[in-house]
Amino acid sequence: MKKYIFFVGLLLLSFSNAFAQKTSTIVIENSDFSDLNEIELPGAFLLTGNVRAVHDGVVLTCNKAYYYKNENYIKAFGDVQMVQGDTLYLNGKYAEYNGNVKQAFATGNVVMRSPEMSLVTDTINFDRVKQEAYYNSNGTIVNKENTLKSKSGRYYLTQKKYQFLTSVVLTNPQYVIKSNHLDYYTNSGHSYLFGPSTITGKENFIYTEKGFYDTKKNKAHFVKNSYIKYNDRLIKGDSLYYDRNQEFASATRNVKITDSINKAIIKGHYGEVYRNKDSLFITKRASVRTLMEQDSMFIHGKRLVVTGKQGERIIRGYNNVRFFKTDMSGKCDSLHSDQKHGLTQLIGRPILWNFDNQLTGDVMHLIGNNQTEKLDSLKVLNNAFIISKDTIGTGYNQVKGLNLYGKFRDNKLYEVDIVKNTEVIYYLRNDEQELIGINKNSSSKINMILDGKTIETITFFNNVDGEIYPEAELPENTRKLRGFVWRGDE
């Protein structure tokens, strides 16, 4: 039993020695006056005048101090300064320091300086073991580029990282960042935003709920519920990249760009916006929706490029471009739309559907009226061809010629002229929709008046040659003009 007690005592003694070895004592290096008054300050030495204390690499100076030697604890008053090598400088009106746990507390116009920046607050705590300082009494941090304010914050000395919480405001000559959680690395100038955050510049506004901002290079990346707004454009996407110096933004996945001035909505899964060039590029299921006189024009393509300032927009579409509008749709290999001149060119196997009419040709131009924002006219150059299915039977009404010129009324094609080497196959029906015959002839020019889905009149000019055949007298293999291609399934 005695051996057991002796062994336990020896073990406790070894732990005590180990603890004593790890905990060093605060050393008072200087004091103009010292006093010990157990009545007024039980267990404490009163130190006044040029007080200087050191502990494991920290130097504390002040005008007056209470030094509790047994507790390894000191309270400092009046122009308190605490210096940790070249990494930290702390100044305040009052401070406490516990040598056993290496924790400090300072209050009263506290200033904490590091080589990278300075912090001003009312109260601060400093844990030397963790090398962390934190405050909950409003703080202002200043460096060469930025001023940052928050209600609470924490500084990690080893990582050179500030963590700011609640009402965070970072002010830079070019922008202001607001957030409720911002992590800032002093060496790199990198900022990480968490929760609803905004970045307001002279020319733009950014919102995000999770993002990164490089305050030195002015580059950013946002990944949650983010958007960028400038020049009446709103840019959204699952992931946004922004370069302030280049005034460049890109978006990835579920991209949506709203252009309020030009009444356009642009979508895709990857987009780039160049503010200084007033242009944008979008790809991966790209589309543009433009509002025109109570109607909308939709343009789809593998890749879309929009350039030019307000009133001079140019839209370019590439690779299997399609467009849709009330009562009209079309398709081509590429598209070029010039807002200033009101001209839209369909390039590469163009096709246009107006109601039940299919229009094709080598080159197709749609001309709009910029004042009324309505379609004005249509040009189909070389190999112009119009096809529509017969209203009842299986045949096709057809008109072909060299060129076609059409006119729109209220965005509806109502008159068409086909010129040079024109040919027609047309199914004639009476009011009861009974087939009268099949009109097959040729002429120099044809004029057609349309009323929605139906042809009201057809007029032939010059060198008219042909006749109306009973259905039984016109063989099936002669009921299609050369070059006939029905593309209704495209």
NORVEN-V835942 format. One record per backbone hydrogen bond with DSSP energy under -0.5 kcal/mol. NH is the residue of the N-H (numbers start at 1). CO is the residue of the C=O. E is the energy in kcal/mol with one decimal. If there is no record, write none. Layout:
# NORVEN-V835942
nh=NH co=CO e=E
nh=NH co=CO e=E
This chain:
# NORVEN-V835942
nh=5 co=1 e=-2.3
nh=6 co=2 e=-2.6
nh=7 co=3 e=-2.2
nh=8 co=4 e=-2.4
nh=9 co=5 e=-2.5
nh=10 co=6 e=-2.2
nh=11 co=7 e=-2.2
nh=12 co=8 e=-2.7
nh=13 co=9 e=-2.2
nh=14 co=10 e=-2.0
nh=15 co=11 e=-2.0
nh=16 co=12 e=-2.4
nh=17 co=13 e=-2.4
nh=18 co=14 e=-2.2
nh=19 co=15 e=-2.5
nh=20 co=16 e=-2.4
nh=21 co=17 e=-2.1
nh=22 co=18 e=-1.4
nh=23 co=19 e=-1.8
nh=24 co=22 e=-0.6
nh=27 co=54 e=-2.7
nh=28 co=26 e=-0.5
nh=29 co=27 e=-0.8
nh=29 co=52 e=-2.2
nh=30 co=52 e=-1.7
nh=32 co=49 e=-3.0
nh=33 co=48 e=-1.9
nh=35 co=46 e=-1.9
nh=37 co=44 e=-0.6
nh=41 co=37 e=-3.0
nh=44 co=41 e=-2.0
nh=45 co=67 e=-2.8
nh=46 co=35 e=-3.6
nh=47 co=45 e=-0.7
nh=47 co=65 e=-3.1
nh=48 co=33 e=-2.6
nh=49 co=63 e=-2.9
nh=51 co=62 e=-1.7
nh=52 co=30 e=-2.4
nh=53 co=60 e=-3.2
nh=54 co=27 e=-2.7
nh=55 co=58 e=-2.3
nh=58 co=55 e=-1.6
nh=59 co=83 e=-2.5
nh=60 co=53 e=-3.6
nh=61 co=81 e=-2.7
nh=62 co=51 e=-1.5
nh=63 co=77 e=-1.5
nh=63 co=78 e=-1.7
nh=64 co=77 e=-1.8
nh=65 co=47 e=-3.0
nh=66 co=75 e=-2.6
nh=67 co=45 e=-2.8
nh=67 co=65 e=-0.6
nh=68 co=66 e=-0.6
nh=68 co=73 e=-3.3
nh=69 co=67 e=-1.0
nh=72 co=68 e=-0.8
nh=72 co=69 e=-0.7
nh=73 co=68 e=-2.3
nh=74 co=97 e=-2.2
nh=75 co=66 e=-2.7
nh=76 co=95 e=-3.4
nh=77 co=64 e=-3.3
nh=78 co=93 e=-2.2
nh=80 co=92 e=-2.6
nh=81 co=61 e=-2.9
nh=82 co=90 e=-3.2
nh=83 co=59 e=-2.6
nh=84 co=88 e=-2.6
nh=85 co=57 e=-0.9
nh=85 co=83 e=-0.6
nh=87 co=84 e=-1.9
nh=88 co=84 e=-1.4
nh=89 co=113 e=-2.4
nh=90 co=82 e=-3.1
nh=91 co=111 e=-2.6
nh=92 co=80 e=-2.0
nh=93 co=107 e=-1.1
nh=93 co=108 e=-1.2
nh=94 co=107 e=-1.9
nh=95 co=76 e=-2.2
nh=96 co=105 e=-3.0
nh=97 co=74 e=-2.6
nh=98 co=103 e=-2.8
nh=99 co=72 e=-2.9
nh=99 co=97 e=-0.6
nh=100 co=72 e=-0.6
nh=102 co=98 e=-1.3
nh=103 co=98 e=-1.3
nh=104 co=126 e=-3.2
nh=105 co=96 e=-2.6
nh=106 co=124 e=-2.7
nh=107 co=94 e=-2.6
nh=108 co=122 e=-2.0
nh=110 co=121 e=-1.7
nh=111 co=91 e=-2.8
nh=112 co=119 e=-3.0
nh=113 co=89 e=-3.6
nh=114 co=117 e=-2.9
nh=118 co=142 e=-2.1
nh=119 co=112 e=-3.3
nh=120 co=140 e=-2.6
nh=121 co=110 e=-2.3
nh=122 co=137 e=-0.6
nh=122 co=138 e=-0.6
nh=124 co=106 e=-2.9
nh=125 co=134 e=-2.7
nh=126 co=104 e=-3.0
nh=127 co=132 e=-3.5
nh=128 co=102 e=-2.8
nh=128 co=126 e=-0.7
nh=129 co=102 e=-0.6
nh=131 co=127 e=-1.2
nh=132 co=127 e=-2.1
nh=133 co=155 e=-2.3
nh=134 co=125 e=-2.5
nh=135 co=153 e=-2.5
nh=138 co=151 e=-2.7
nh=139 co=150 e=-3.1
nh=140 co=120 e=-2.5
nh=141 co=148 e=-3.6
nh=142 co=118 e=-2.4
nh=143 co=146 e=-2.4
nh=147 co=171 e=-2.1
nh=148 co=141 e=-3.4
nh=149 co=169 e=-2.7
nh=150 co=139 e=-1.9
nh=151 co=166 e=-2.4
nh=152 co=165 e=-1.8
nh=153 co=135 e=-2.2
nh=154 co=163 e=-2.2
nh=155 co=133 e=-4.0
nh=156 co=161 e=-3.6
nh=157 co=131 e=-2.2
nh=157 co=155 e=-0.8
nh=158 co=131 e=-0.6
nh=160 co=156 e=-1.3
nh=161 co=156 e=-2.0
nh=162 co=184 e=-3.7
nh=163 co=154 e=-3.4
nh=164 co=162 e=-0.5
nh=164 co=182 e=-3.3
nh=165 co=152 e=-2.7
nh=166 co=180 e=-2.2
nh=168 co=179 e=-3.0
nh=169 co=149 e=-2.8
nh=170 co=177 e=-3.0
nh=171 co=147 e=-3.7
nh=171 co=169 e=-0.6
nh=172 co=170 e=-0.5
nh=172 co=175 e=-3.0
nh=173 co=145 e=-0.5
nh=175 co=172 e=-0.7
nh=176 co=200 e=-1.8
nh=177 co=170 e=-3.1
nh=178 co=198 e=-2.7
nh=179 co=168 e=-2.1
nh=180 co=194 e=-0.5
nh=182 co=164 e=-2.3
nh=183 co=192 e=-2.5
nh=184 co=162 e=-3.3
nh=185 co=190 e=-2.5
nh=186 co=160 e=-2.2
nh=186 co=184 e=-0.6
nh=187 co=160 e=-0.5
nh=189 co=185 e=-2.5
nh=190 co=185 e=-0.5
nh=191 co=213 e=-2.8
nh=192 co=183 e=-2.6
nh=193 co=211 e=-3.0
nh=194 co=181 e=-2.2
nh=195 co=209 e=-2.2
nh=197 co=208 e=-2.7
nh=198 co=178 e=-2.4
nh=199 co=206 e=-2.4
nh=200 co=176 e=-2.8
nh=201 co=199 e=-0.6
nh=201 co=204 e=-2.7
nh=202 co=174 e=-0.8
nh=205 co=229 e=-2.3
nh=206 co=199 e=-2.6
nh=207 co=227 e=-2.5
nh=208 co=197 e=-2.3
nh=209 co=224 e=-2.2
nh=210 co=224 e=-0.5
nh=211 co=193 e=-1.9
nh=212 co=221 e=-3.1
nh=213 co=191 e=-3.0
nh=214 co=219 e=-3.5
nh=215 co=189 e=-2.6
nh=215 co=213 e=-0.9
nh=218 co=214 e=-1.9
nh=219 co=214 e=-0.9
nh=220 co=242 e=-2.8
nh=221 co=212 e=-2.5
nh=222 co=240 e=-2.8
nh=223 co=210 e=-2.7
nh=224 co=210 e=-0.8
nh=226 co=237 e=-0.5
nh=227 co=207 e=-2.3
nh=228 co=235 e=-2.2
nh=229 co=205 e=-3.1
nh=230 co=233 e=-2.2
nh=231 co=203 e=-0.5
nh=233 co=230 e=-2.2
nh=234 co=258 e=-2.2
nh=235 co=228 e=-3.4
nh=235 co=233 e=-0.5
nh=236 co=234 e=-0.5
nh=236 co=256 e=-2.5
nh=237 co=226 e=-0.9
nh=238 co=252 e=-0.7
nh=238 co=253 e=-2.6
nh=239 co=252 e=-1.6
nh=240 co=222 e=-3.0
nh=241 co=250 e=-2.9
nh=242 co=220 e=-2.4
nh=243 co=248 e=-3.0
nh=244 co=218 e=-2.6
nh=244 co=242 e=-0.5
nh=245 co=218 e=-0.5
nh=247 co=243 e=-0.9
nh=248 co=243 e=-2.1
nh=249 co=273 e=-2.3
nh=250 co=241 e=-2.4
nh=251 co=271 e=-2.4
nh=252 co=239 e=-2.4
nh=253 co=269 e=-3.1
nh=255 co=268 e=-2.3
nh=256 co=236 e=-2.0
nh=257 co=266 e=-3.3
nh=258 co=234 e=-2.6
nh=258 co=256 e=-0.5
nh=259 co=257 e=-0.6
nh=259 co=264 e=-3.4
nh=260 co=232 e=-2.2
nh=260 co=258 e=-0.7
nh=264 co=259 e=-2.4
nh=265 co=289 e=-2.5
nh=266 co=257 e=-3.2
nh=267 co=287 e=-2.8
nh=268 co=255 e=-1.6
nh=269 co=283 e=-1.9
nh=269 co=284 e=-0.9
nh=270 co=283 e=-1.3
nh=271 co=251 e=-2.4
nh=272 co=281 e=-3.2
nh=273 co=249 e=-3.4
nh=274 co=279 e=-3.1
nh=275 co=247 e=-2.4
nh=275 co=273 e=-0.6
nh=278 co=274 e=-0.6
nh=278 co=275 e=-0.9
nh=279 co=274 e=-2.1
nh=280 co=306 e=-3.4
nh=281 co=272 e=-3.0
nh=282 co=304 e=-3.1
nh=283 co=270 e=-2.8
nh=284 co=302 e=-1.5
nh=286 co=301 e=-1.3
nh=287 co=267 e=-2.5
nh=288 co=299 e=-2.7
nh=289 co=265 e=-2.9
nh=290 co=288 e=-0.5
nh=290 co=297 e=-2.9
nh=291 co=263 e=-2.7
nh=292 co=295 e=-3.8
nh=295 co=292 e=-1.1
nh=297 co=290 e=-3.0
nh=298 co=324 e=-3.1
nh=299 co=288 e=-2.9
nh=300 co=322 e=-3.9
nh=301 co=286 e=-2.3
nh=302 co=318 e=-1.3
nh=302 co=319 e=-1.4
nh=303 co=318 e=-1.4
nh=304 co=282 e=-3.5
nh=305 co=316 e=-2.7
nh=306 co=280 e=-3.2
nh=307 co=314 e=-2.3
nh=308 co=277 e=-0.7
nh=312 co=309 e=-2.4
nh=314 co=307 e=-2.7
nh=315 co=337 e=-2.6
nh=316 co=305 e=-3.0
nh=316 co=314 e=-0.5
nh=317 co=335 e=-2.4
nh=318 co=303 e=-2.5
nh=319 co=333 e=-0.8
nh=321 co=332 e=-2.0
nh=322 co=300 e=-2.7
nh=323 co=330 e=-2.1
nh=324 co=298 e=-2.5
nh=325 co=328 e=-3.0
nh=328 co=325 e=-2.6
nh=329 co=353 e=-2.1
nh=330 co=323 e=-2.6
nh=331 co=351 e=-2.3
nh=332 co=321 e=-2.4
nh=333 co=347 e=-0.8
nh=333 co=348 e=-2.2
nh=334 co=347 e=-2.5
nh=335 co=317 e=-2.4
nh=336 co=345 e=-2.2
nh=337 co=315 e=-3.1
nh=338 co=343 e=-3.6
nh=339 co=313 e=-3.4
nh=339 co=337 e=-0.6
nh=342 co=338 e=-0.8
nh=343 co=338 e=-1.6
nh=344 co=366 e=-2.9
nh=345 co=336 e=-3.6
nh=346 co=364 e=-3.1
nh=347 co=334 e=-2.9
nh=347 co=345 e=-0.6
nh=348 co=362 e=-0.6
nh=350 co=361 e=-0.5
nh=351 co=331 e=-2.3
nh=352 co=359 e=-2.8
nh=353 co=329 e=-3.6
nh=354 co=352 e=-0.5
nh=354 co=357 e=-2.4
nh=355 co=327 e=-1.3
nh=355 co=353 e=-0.5
nh=357 co=354 e=-2.4
nh=358 co=387 e=-3.5
nh=359 co=352 e=-3.4
nh=359 co=357 e=-0.6
nh=360 co=385 e=-2.4
nh=361 co=350 e=-0.8
nh=362 co=381 e=-0.6
nh=362 co=382 e=-2.7
nh=363 co=381 e=-1.8
nh=364 co=346 e=-1.4
nh=365 co=379 e=-3.2
nh=366 co=344 e=-3.0
nh=367 co=377 e=-2.9
nh=368 co=342 e=-3.5
nh=369 co=374 e=-3.2
nh=370 co=368 e=-0.7
nh=373 co=369 e=-2.2
nh=374 co=369 e=-0.9
nh=376 co=367 e=-3.1
nh=377 co=367 e=-2.0
nh=378 co=406 e=-2.3
nh=379 co=365 e=-2.8
nh=380 co=404 e=-2.6
nh=381 co=363 e=-2.6
nh=382 co=402 e=-0.8
nh=384 co=401 e=-1.1
nh=384 co=402 e=-0.8
nh=385 co=360 e=-2.2
nh=386 co=399 e=-3.4
nh=387 co=358 e=-2.4
nh=388 co=397 e=-2.2
nh=390 co=395 e=-2.8
nh=397 co=388 e=-3.2
nh=398 co=425 e=-3.3
nh=399 co=386 e=-2.4
nh=400 co=423 e=-2.3
nh=401 co=384 e=-2.1
nh=402 co=419 e=-1.2
nh=402 co=420 e=-2.1
nh=403 co=419 e=-1.7
nh=404 co=380 e=-2.8
nh=405 co=417 e=-2.9
nh=406 co=378 e=-2.9
nh=407 co=415 e=-2.5
nh=408 co=376 e=-2.5
nh=409 co=412 e=-2.9
nh=411 co=375 e=-0.6
nh=412 co=409 e=-1.2
nh=414 co=407 e=-2.4
nh=415 co=407 e=-1.4
nh=416 co=448 e=-2.5
nh=417 co=405 e=-2.8
nh=418 co=446 e=-2.7
nh=419 co=403 e=-2.2
nh=420 co=444 e=-2.6
nh=422 co=443 e=-1.6
nh=423 co=400 e=-2.2
nh=424 co=441 e=-2.6
nh=425 co=398 e=-2.4
nh=426 co=439 e=-2.6
nh=428 co=426 e=-0.7
nh=428 co=437 e=-2.9
nh=430 co=434 e=-2.0
nh=433 co=430 e=-2.2
nh=436 co=428 e=-3.2
nh=437 co=428 e=-1.2
nh=438 co=469 e=-3.4
nh=439 co=426 e=-3.5
nh=439 co=437 e=-0.6
nh=440 co=438 e=-0.6
nh=440 co=467 e=-2.4
nh=441 co=424 e=-1.5
nh=442 co=465 e=-2.6
nh=443 co=422 e=-1.8
nh=444 co=461 e=-1.7
nh=444 co=462 e=-2.1
nh=445 co=461 e=-1.4
nh=446 co=418 e=-2.6
nh=447 co=459 e=-2.6
nh=448 co=416 e=-3.0
nh=449 co=457 e=-2.0
nh=450 co=414 e=-2.8
nh=450 co=448 e=-0.5
nh=451 co=454 e=-3.0
nh=453 co=451 e=-0.5
nh=454 co=451 e=-1.7
nh=456 co=449 e=-2.5
nh=456 co=454 e=-0.7
nh=457 co=449 e=-1.2
nh=459 co=447 e=-2.8
nh=461 co=445 e=-2.6
nh=465 co=442 e=-2.8
nh=467 co=440 e=-1.8
nh=469 co=438 e=-3.1
nh=469 co=467 e=-0.6
nh=473 co=470 e=-1.5
nh=474 co=470 e=-0.6
nh=474 co=471 e=-1.0
nh=475 co=473 e=-0.6
nh=478 co=475 e=-1.6
nh=479 co=476 e=-1.7
nh=484 co=481 e=-1.8
nh=487 co=485 e=-0.6
nh=490 co=487 e=-1.6
